[in-house]
Amino acid sequence: MPLPATDAIETPRLRLLPVADAHLDDLLAVNGDDRATQFLPYASWVDRADAEAWLARMQTLQATGTAQQRVLVRRDDGRAIGTLLLFKHDEGSRRIELGYVLARELWGQGYMREAAQAACAHAFGALGLRRIEAEVNPDNAASCALLLRLGFTLEGRLRQRWTAKGRSYDTNLYGLLDTDPRPAG
Ligand SMILES: CC(C)(COP(=O)(O)OP(=O)(O)OC[C@H]1O[C@@H](n2cnc3c(N)ncnc32)[C@H](O)[C@@H]1OP(=O)(O)O)[C@@H](O)C(=O)NCCC(=O)NCCS
């Protein structure tokens, strides 16, 4: 069964909404920053056409029923400050993968922890999943710290797993089970 189209996920400071055209100008600023895309497998966006091409790819991906692309919209000003992707849904194993990016100037304020914590609760609750995975470049200290903070376990290091932007690199594999303890707050 494909992942259901779901409503917003609400957190104290954020609404995690399904991605839409109206978010693209804000997301161009997020993904146009080389520091934000450093560890992501795509080049920084340059113009609105890059944003529209990304949206088209996400809509195609969502149409397969294996992914949910959400936008982090701040409650107080309505700004789209990042994205969170649940993808590679494996129905038989009730497993999914997590990915995310946040506007560079907002790092370190707990926004992604707040968003990812709610998304994981959604995955284990409404979506009925039992395992969430994340693959991270070991040099990506912020992402590795975030996952540990969320209760993920570092399960292994896969050698030279990815090639992106002209170079190959190892990947840390993190996993979170629905039965794992998850830190509060
Ligand atoms: C990874 C990313 C989403 C983290 O978002 P964030 O909102 O800044 O993270 P948070 O503020 O919620 O921090 C979560 C935890 O990680 C820790 N952390 C965050 N950045 C850190 C860093 N650079 N070094 C060490 N720890 C860090 C925080 O201390 C926090 O732990 P705490 O609650 O115990 O203090 C953000 O850095 C980002 O968008 N990076 C670029 C995109 C990217 O690399 N995506 C992942 C690809 S795998």
The ligand as a Gaussian input file, in Angstrom:
#p B3LYP/6-31G(d) Opt

LIG

0 1
 C       21.967000      18.536000      10.111000
 C       21.073000      19.753000      10.363000
 C       19.708000      19.505000       9.755000
 C       20.941000      19.945000      11.889000
 O       19.876000      20.891000      12.121000
 P       19.832000      21.795000      13.434000
 O       18.459000      22.334000      13.563000
 O       20.958000      22.768000      13.430000
 O       20.104000      20.726000      14.580000
 P       19.619000      20.893000      16.082000
 O       19.858000      22.317000      16.509000
 O       18.235000      20.346000      16.215000
 O       20.666000      19.990000      16.880000
 C       20.385000      18.653000      17.232000
 C       21.524000      18.147000      18.107000
 O       22.712000      18.035000      17.349000
 C       23.760000      18.808000      17.940000
 N       24.498000      19.497000      16.896000
 C       23.968000      20.280000      15.933000
 N       24.962000      20.741000      15.148000
 C       26.114000      20.251000      15.646000
 C       27.484000      20.367000      15.259000
 N       27.850000      21.092000      14.194000
 N       28.425000      19.700000      15.981000
 C       28.053000      18.960000      17.054000
 N       26.777000      18.809000      17.470000
 C       25.819000      19.449000      16.761000
 C       23.070000      19.807000      18.828000
 O       23.917000      20.172000      19.899000
 C       21.822000      19.104000      19.253000
 O       22.021000      18.345000      20.400000
 P       21.467000      18.883000      21.823000
 O       19.982000      19.025000      21.666000
 O       21.846000      17.812000      22.763000
 O       22.144000      20.196000      22.067000
 C       21.697000      21.030000       9.755000
 O       23.010000      21.160000      10.203000
 C       21.703000      21.007000       8.231000
 O       20.732000      21.398000       7.582000
 N       22.811000      20.567000       7.626000
 C       22.924000      20.581000       6.149000
 C       22.101000      19.522000       5.479000
 C       22.580000      18.124000       5.834000
 O       23.760000      17.897000       6.010000
 N       21.608000      17.209000       5.934000
 C       21.874000      15.850000       6.329000
 C       22.390000      15.015000       5.230000
 S       22.674000      13.346000       5.847000

